[in-house]
């Protein structure tokens, strides 16, 4: 009996060691640049302030006086693509639901910053590693290691500065940071905005070249279109019935209707109960919209989705 207890204790000890090793945090840092520039993405309001000043600032007191909350005090942040920080919202679904907050950016040649910035170190767990690999983003993990100190030595980051460079989320941002009170915009910098109005104003604030990023401009227009559709449906069906719809998504990909015609702009109303659907369909059709319902709706569950073709809407 005593021998059995000793064996069990030893097994528990070994299991605990394996568990601790498996759950030991892992670290990696930026996989490098994607072109010949670093990108400082920002909002239009903040860009105007930067262009007036002629410099980027990491000073939290200075930024607070500008009405800006500094997420990383005394740090100026950059990324490697305009697409990597479109918003302070962490997930793409949130961005597409609530819009872009960083619709402007400054491109700075890599030779101006390469010796001044250091990559952010991302801390992850095993389960997160599996998710990254499953999503096909394994290239983020080229520097993966358990040895945080070896990364710190390689990047020249001291223990005192480590909290400024260690991060737990948003690894897709591929971020670099500079510890500085201010950084004057170098002559080779380029300013990108996302509307003609922004371009006219920006050109008055800086001698740097200003361009319109048409891809972001088109994305903004597309995202702004969704809330207009949502408000349209809310007006048609009424507030009470609108609340009975779990979620509304807008699609601009072609969808074949049951009669063989193609809907080029259509909306899906998710998880609507049968009795609510009767009233919703009646009001949508009265407004001139074509509605169709998937086969066997409500047969196996109390909810079903409705599809609304906005191509055929009439004026009302």
C-alpha positions in Angstrom: 0.0 0.0 0.0 2.8 2.4 0.9 4.6 1.6 -2.4 1.4 2.3 -4.3 1.1 5.7 -2.6 4.7 6.5 -3.6 4.1 5.6 -7.2 0.9 7.7 -7.3 2.8 10.7 -5.8 5.6 10.3 -8.3 3.1 10.1 -11.2 1.3 13.2 -10.0 4.6 15.0 -9.7 5.5 14.0 -13.3 2.1 15.0 -14.6 2.4 18.4 -12.9 5.8 18.9 -14.5 4.4 18.1 -18.0 1.4 20.3 -17.4 3.6 23.2 -16.3 5.8 22.7 -19.4 2.9 22.6 -21.8 1.3 25.8 -20.3 4.6 27.6 -20.2 4.2 30.9 -22.2 5.8 31.2 -25.6 7.1 34.3 -27.3 7.7 35.6 -30.8 8.3 39.0 -32.5 7.8 40.6 -35.9 8.4 38.5 -39.0 9.8 41.7 -40.7 8.8 44.4 -43.1 6.3 43.8 -46.0 7.7 46.5 -48.2 10.1 49.4 -48.0 8.1 51.5 -45.5 6.9 51.6 -41.9 3.2 52.8 -41.4 1.8 55.0 -38.7 -2.0 54.5 -39.0 -4.2 57.0 -37.3 -7.6 58.8 -37.3 -8.3 61.8 -39.4 -8.6 64.0 -36.3 -5.2 62.9 -35.1 -3.6 63.2 -38.5 -4.5 66.8 -38.7 -2.8 67.4 -35.3 0.3 65.5 -36.5 0.6 67.5 -39.7 0.2 70.8 -37.9 2.9 69.9 -35.4 5.2 68.3 -38.0 6.1 65.4 -35.6 4.8 62.2 -34.0 4.6 62.2 -30.2 4.8 59.6 -27.5 4.5 62.1 -24.6 1.4 61.2 -22.6 1.0 64.7 -21.1 1.2 66.4 -24.5 -1.2 63.9 -26.0 -3.7 64.2 -23.1 -3.8 67.9 -23.7 -4.8 67.1 -27.3 -7.6 64.9 -26.0 -5.8 61.6 -26.8 -5.4 58.7 -24.4 -2.0 57.2 -24.9 -2.2 53.4 -24.8 1.6 53.0 -24.5 3.2 56.0 -22.7 6.3 57.4 -24.2 6.1 55.0 -27.2 5.4 55.8 -30.9 3.9 52.8 -32.7 4.3 51.6 -36.3 3.2 48.7 -38.3 4.2 47.1 -41.6 1.0 47.6 -43.7 -2.0 49.9 -43.9 -4.3 46.9 -43.4 -2.8 45.8 -40.1 -4.4 48.5 -37.9 -7.6 49.8 -39.5 -9.3 50.1 -36.1 -8.7 49.9 -32.3 -11.4 47.2 -32.4 -9.6 43.9 -32.1 -11.6 41.6 -34.4 -12.5 42.0 -38.1 -16.2 41.3 -37.4 -16.2 44.3 -35.0 -14.5 46.5 -37.7 -17.1 45.5 -40.3 -19.9 46.2 -37.9 -18.7 49.5 -36.5 -16.4 50.9 -39.1 -12.9 52.0 -39.6 -11.3 54.3 -36.9 -7.9 54.5 -38.5 -8.6 55.7 -42.1 -5.4 57.7 -42.6 -1.7 56.8 -42.4 1.8 58.1 -42.8 4.4 56.0 -44.8 7.9 56.5 -43.6 10.9 55.0 -45.5 12.4 52.0 -43.7 15.9 53.5 -43.7 14.6 56.4 -41.6 13.3 54.1 -38.8 15.1 50.7 -39.0 17.7 51.7 -36.4 15.2 53.6 -34.1 12.4 51.0 -33.7 12.1 47.6 -32.0 9.6 44.9 -32.7 6.9 44.1 -30.2 7.3 40.8 -28.4 4.0 38.8 -28.4 3.3 36.4 -25.5 1.1 33.4 -26.5 -0.1 30.1 -25.1 -0.1 26.6 -26.8 -3.8 26.8 -27.7 -3.2 30.1 -29.4 -0.3 28.7 -31.4 -2.6 26.0 -32.7 -5.2 28.6 -33.8 -2.5 30.6 -35.6 -1.3 27.5 -37.5 -4.9 26.4 -38.3 -5.6 29.8 -39.8 -2.6 29.6 -42.1 -0.7 32.4 -40.4 2.2 30.2 -39.4 4.7 32.8 -40.8 4.2 34.8 -37.6 5.9 32.1 -35.6 9.3 32.1 -37.3 10.9 33.5 -34.1 8.8 31.4 -31.6 10.7 30.4 -28.4 10.2 29.8 -24.7 13.4 31.8 -24.0 12.2 35.4 -23.5 15.6 36.5 -22.3 17.3 35.5 -25.6 14.8 37.6 -27.5 15.5 40.6 -25.2 19.2 40.2 -25.7 18.8 40.0 -29.5 16.6 43.1 -29.7 18.5 45.0 -27.1 15.5 45.4 -24.7 16.2 45.8 -21.0 14.1 44.4 -18.1 13.0 48.0 -17.3 11.8 48.6 -20.8 10.2 45.1 -21.3 6.7 46.2 -20.3 6.8 48.7 -23.2 7.5 46.0 -25.7 5.6 42.9 -24.4 2.1 42.4 -25.6 -0.6 39.7 -25.2 -3.0 40.5 -28.1 -3.2 41.8 -31.7 -0.2 39.8 -33.1 -1.6 40.5 -36.6 -0.6 44.1 -36.2 3.0 43.1 -36.6 3.9 46.1 -34.5 7.2 48.1 -34.0 7.6 50.7 -31.3 10.0 53.6 -30.8 10.7 55.0 -27.3 10.6 58.8 -27.9 9.1 62.0 -26.7 8.7 63.2 -30.3 9.8 62.2 -33.8 9.9 64.8 -36.6 8.4 63.6 -39.8 11.3 63.0 -42.3 11.3 64.5 -45.8 10.7 61.1 -47.5 7.4 60.6 -45.7 4.1 60.3 -47.6 0.6 61.1 -46.2 -2.4 59.0 -47.2 -6.0 60.0 -46.5 -9.3 58.4 -47.6 -11.5 61.2 -49.0 -11.1 64.2 -51.3 -12.1 66.5 -48.4 -9.3 65.1 -46.2 -6.8 65.6 -49.0 -7.7 69.3 -49.5 -7.3 70.0 -45.8 -4.1 67.9 -45.4 -2.4 69.7 -48.3 -2.8 73.0 -46.5 -1.2 71.6 -43.3 2.0 70.0 -44.7 4.6 70.3 -47.4 4.7 66.5 -47.6 3.0 64.8 -50.5 -0.6 63.8 -49.8 -2.4 61.0 -51.6 -5.9 59.4 -51.5 -5.9 55.7 -50.7 -8.8 54.5 -52.9 -8.9 51.0 -51.4 -9.6 52.4 -47.9 -12.0 55.0 -49.4 -14.0 52.3 -51.1 -14.0 50.1 -47.9 -15.3 53.1 -45.9 -18.1 53.7 -48.3 -19.0 50.0 -48.3 -19.1 49.9 -44.5 -21.1 53.1 -44.3 -23.7 51.5 -46.6 -24.5 48.8 -44.1 -25.9 51.1 -41.3 -28.0 52.8 -43.9 -29.6 49.4 -44.9 -30.1 48.6 -41.2 -31.8 51.9 -40.6 -34.0 51.4 -43.7 -35.2 48.0 -42.4 -35.8 49.4 -39.0 -38.1 52.1 -40.5 -40.0 49.6 -42.6 -40.7 46.9 -40.0 -40.8 49.1 -36.9 -38.8 49.2 -33.7 -40.6 46.3 -32.0 -40.2 43.8 -34.8 -36.6 45.0 -35.5 -35.6 44.0 -32.0 -36.9 40.4 -32.8 -34.2 40.0 -35.5 -31.0 38.6 -33.9 -28.7 40.0 -36.5 -28.7 41.6 -40.0 -26.0 41.1 -42.6 -25.7 42.9 -46.0 -24.3 41.0 -49.0 -23.2 42.3 -52.4 -22.3 38.9 -53.8 -24.7 37.3 -56.3 -27.4 35.1 -54.8 -29.8 33.0 -56.9 -33.5 33.4 -55.8 -36.0 30.5 -55.9 -37.5 31.9 -59.1 -34.1 31.7 -60.9 -33.4 35.5 -60.8 -30.2 36.8 -59.3 -30.1 39.1 -56.3 -27.0 41.4 -56.5 -27.6 43.3 -53.3 -29.5 41.4 -50.6 -29.9 41.3 -46.8 -30.1 38.3 -44.5 -32.3 38.6 -41.3 -31.0 36.0 -38.9 -33.1 33.9 -36.4 -36.6 35.2 -36.8 -39.5 33.4 -35.1 -42.4 32.3 -37.3 -45.1 34.7 -35.9 -42.7 37.6 -36.1 -41.7 36.7 -39.6 -45.3 36.9 -40.8 -45.5 40.6 -39.9 -41.9 41.4 -41.0 -42.5 39.8 -44.5 -45.8 41.6 -44.9 -44.2 45.0 -44.1 -41.1 44.4 -46.3 -43.2 43.4 -49.3 -45.6 46.4 -48.8 -42.5 48.6 -49.0 -41.7 47.0 -52.4 -38.9 44.6 -51.3 -38.8 41.0 -52.5 -38.4 38.5 -49.7 -37.7 34.8 -49.9 -37.3 32.1 -47.2 -35.1 28.9 -47.3 -36.9 25.6 -47.7 -38.0 23.8 -44.6 -37.8 27.0 -42.5 -39.0 26.5 -38.9 -39.5 22.8 -39.5 -36.6 21.7 -37.2 -36.0 24.8 -35.1 -38.1 27.7 -33.8 -36.0 30.3 -35.8 -35.3 30.8 -39.5 -33.5 33.3 -41.7 -35.2 35.7 -44.1 -33.5 37.0 -47.3 -34.5 40.4 -48.7 -33.6 41.5 -52.2 -32.8 45.2 -52.2 -32.2 45.4 -55.9 -36.0 45.5 -56.4 -36.9 48.0 -53.8 -39.3 50.7 -54.8 -39.2 54.3 -53.8 -41.1 55.1 -50.6 
